[in-house]
Amino acid sequence: MNVRFACPECGTEHEIQAPTDPVWRCECGHEQHLILPGADDTRLISCVTCGNGQVYRRKNFPQWLGMLLLAGACTAFFILQGLYLPTAAWIILLGSAAFDLVLYLIVGDVIVCYRCQARHYGLPRQKAYDPFELATAEKFRQEKLRRQQVKG
């Protein structure tokens, strides 16, 4: 399992390959205690960096790139329809849908922590993790805002 997360102090992105040391140190001097899963654990019980038990599953694919592909296909469809080339327009639209399906089947999942946004890679593909829930994400966003108000 690999973990990608931001340092809570300086915000620098770091990636840890198969963490084995329970103490991690950033270049800024911040020290973080990691919660390492057992050797026989195939399911992530809690976030490695913050210990939060609420995580969600999403595709390991940049959302901006997916939206760019969708917007490009829709734009091409409308332009070709406007040029009275319906066959080409539908080929573009259906081809992009087929390409999207292939990407969905090929691209693996990543497990993301609601609290610290740490991304856990390399876990076996499982449906045991719930997908993203807006209400849970909002709860942790509000928690983060309250912590910032107390600091400031």
N, C-alpha and C positions, 0 to 999 in steps of 0.2 A: 504494500500500500504506500502511495506517495501522498503527501499533504502539501497544499499550497495555501498560504495564509499571509496576512499583513501583520507586521509587528504592531502591537497595541500602542507603543510609545511613539515611534517615528513614522509608521505607516508604510515602510518599505516591504515590498512583496518578497517572500522567501518560499523556497520549495525544499522539503525534506524528503529524501528518498528512503523509504523503509525505516522510519525512526526506531532506534534502539536505546538511545540515551534519554532518560526521563527529564533531563534538564537541557533546555535550548537557550543559547545566548545570541543576541543580535549584535551587530556591529556598533549600535548606539549604546550598548551596555545593559539593555533590558534583559532580564532573565525570566524565562517562562518554564513552568513545570508542565510537561506533557503527560497525558493519560494514555499510556500505551495499551493496545489490545493484547490479549493473550495470544500465544502462538497458534492455538487451535481455533481461535475465533474466526468464523467466516462472515459474520455479520457485525457491522459497526454498531456498538451499543451507545456510545457517546462520542462527541467531538474530541479529537485528539488534543487540540490546542486549548479549548476552554472547558471541556467536560459537559457541555450542554447535551442533553439527551434528545432534543428535538432537531431532527435533520430532515432534509427532503432530497428527493431524487430528481435529476434533470439530465437532459442530453448534454454530452460534452462537446458542444458545438456553439460557436459564437452566435448569439441571437441577432446581432446587427447584420451578420452575413446572411442569415436566413431571411431576414426582412428585406435586405437588398436584392436577393435573388427573386423573392416574391414580387417586389415592386418592379423590378426589371421585366419579369414575365408579364405582369399586368399591363405595363406601359407598352411593351411590344405588341401585346394582344390588341389593345385599343388603337394603336397606330396602324397596325395591319388591317384591322376592321375598317378604319377610316379610309384606308387606301383601297378598299373593296377587294381584299385578299383574305377571305374568310378561312380558306383551307389552311393557309400558312399561319393565320392567327390561332386557330384551334390546335394546330400541331405544336406551336410554341407553348400554349397554355397547358395542354395535356402532357407535353414533354417535360415541362417544369414540375408538374404534379408527380410524374413517374420518377424524375430525378430526386424529388423531395422524399418519396417513399424509399428509394434505394439508400439515400443518406440516413434516413430514420432507422433502417434495418442494420446498417453498417456501423454507425457511430455508437460508441458505448455510453454508459451512464457515469455520472459523477454524483457523489453525495455531498451536499452542501449544508453547513451549519447555519441555522437561522440567526444565532447570536453574533458570531464573529465572521461569518461568511467564508470560513475555511473550506476548501474543496478537497475531498478525499478521493483519490484516483486509484485504480488498480484493484478494486474489490470485485469479487465475482458478481456477475449480472444476476440481480435478484429483484423481484417485485415486492419484497418485504418492506421496502421503504416507501413512504407515502409521497405523492407528488406535492408540488408547491401549494401552500394554502395561504391566501392573502391575509386572513385574520391572524394567523400565527405570526406571519412576517410583520404585520402592523404592531402586534404586541411587543416584539423585540425591537422594532424601530422606536416605539415610544419609550421603552426601557433605556435605549441608548441616548435619546434626547434628554431624559431625566438625569442620567449620569453626567452628561455634558453640562447641564444647568447647575448641578451640585458642584462640579469642578470649577466652573466659571463664576 
